Amino acid sequence: QVQLAESGGGSVQAGGALRLSCARSGHLYCRDDRSWYRQGEGKEREFVSGITSDGTITYADSVQGRFTASKGLNDRPASLLMNSLKPEDTAIYYCKLDLHPRCPWLNKYSASTYWGRGTQVTVSS
């Protein structure tokens, strides 16, 4: 089965940078979309960035121009480079994987969507 593990979180001052990684274990028989979400204290989980299986990348307006997502090639971890961090970026960041819905081998998996456990990012002013 697929498992995701985020790393790279930490505490930085405003204006600083962090690079998050999302390592995947388990073989993929399907193409996948990879995305990042975050959840601040007392807030709902929100979309940050996504990369589709064909390479299309999208960002939330709040991080556009500051964050850069990559999927990683040859089973390398996906990453999220976060520059010019702001206190409002403070949250737990989660990696998500969605298997392609038309993958003929979906029955090899117990689910079509997988989440990591998250990594804390704290930005101080």
ZIQUISUL-V206244 format. One line per field, one symbol per residue. phi: phi as a letter, one per 30 degrees, with the letter a starting at -180 (. if undefined). A space follows every 50 residues. Layout:
BEGIN
phi = ???
END
This chain:
BEGIN
phi = .dbcbdajdlcbdejdbbbcbbdccjdccbdbcbbcbbbdeicddbdcab bddcjdcbbdedceiccbcbcichidddbbdcchdbedddaccccbbcdd dcddceddcdacbbbddjbdbbccd
END
